[in-house]
Amino acid sequence: MTYQYYSTFVDYPGTISLSFQTALGVVLDTCRLLHKQGFRKIYILNTGIRTLDVLTVAKTILASEGIQMDYLESRKLMAQPEMRKLIKQARGTHADEVETSILLYIAPSVVNMSKAIKDDRPRTGLPNSGFTPDPNNKIKSYSPTGVWGDPTLASREKGKLFTEALTDYVINDINKFAAS
């Protein structure tokens, strides 16, 4: 699902986010159609954090209709002790050490490390309000770059470890879901 609920970074040029209701409708319609076509279990490879809000609601609604859906929540993997040992940044989840490392491993030609900038200031805005490049915005957390984390700590070697761990995690998660 190329377009989804990505409201956290909508103040940055190029970010496209569906409204919560539209994103929820896309997930529900997609899962309902797949179920009607014979799919009995649907697993969504989620790569976002704000998207979890939509997926959590969708899973509950679909379950009430007898449709089994689950999704990847990669934060659970990154919170595991073996992953925390690899991650050196103080905080982050967007264009950060982890995401940049993964891209250095799977698509190094799209990464320009000379543009990597640490931007991991503590969040200052209202909870779940997102980020903004506007230093005068008192609602959202200020980030001039749109990064939240420290991509300068990224490496291809870490990317290989993160990618392999994520792949194993997804396979295990899907297998558990399939067996349930």
Secondary structure, DSSP 4 states (H G I P E B T S, - for coil): --S---GGGTTSTT-----HHHHHHHHHHHHHHHHHTT--EEEE----STHHHHHHHHHHHHHHTT-EEEE--HHHHHTSHHHHHH--SSS--BSSHHHHHHHHHH-GGG--GGG---B-PPP-SSTT--EES-TT-SSSEE-SSS-BB-GGG--HHHHHHHHHHHHHHHHHHHHHHHH-
